């Protein structure tokens, strides 16, 4: 069997990929209003899915939304002000772009590392390291 025949056979025996084109999906933010406070009900599960420290995610949200916030005893984020789900989803997408997805390979298999004053995003899939804004 020559090389071309082996290559054709390998292509024929390779299963078709039928899954989603993106294995990493960020859940939508579940938000409800309590007076002048926006409560992110699924904040803890969102942070678990992103594999990031809730305090880091909350700090980013505070900066993006220009408000103060805290995490309550139930693990929900409470932001001062009235913010809709669309606006919060946008902010979470910005967080994922900056602090979760590798800029080189596009995979979410990353860790945040502190090196001196810099925070680096290290990809466990491709080994790339890139600086983040904080």
Buried (B, 14 or more C-beta within 10 A) or exposed (E): EEEEEEEEEEEEEEEEEEEEEEEBEBEEBBBEEEEEBBBBBBBBEBBEBBEBEBEBBBEBBBEBBEBEBEBEEEBBBBBBEEBEBEBBBEBBEEBBEBBBBBEBBEBBBBEBEEEEEEBBBBBEEBEBBEEBEE
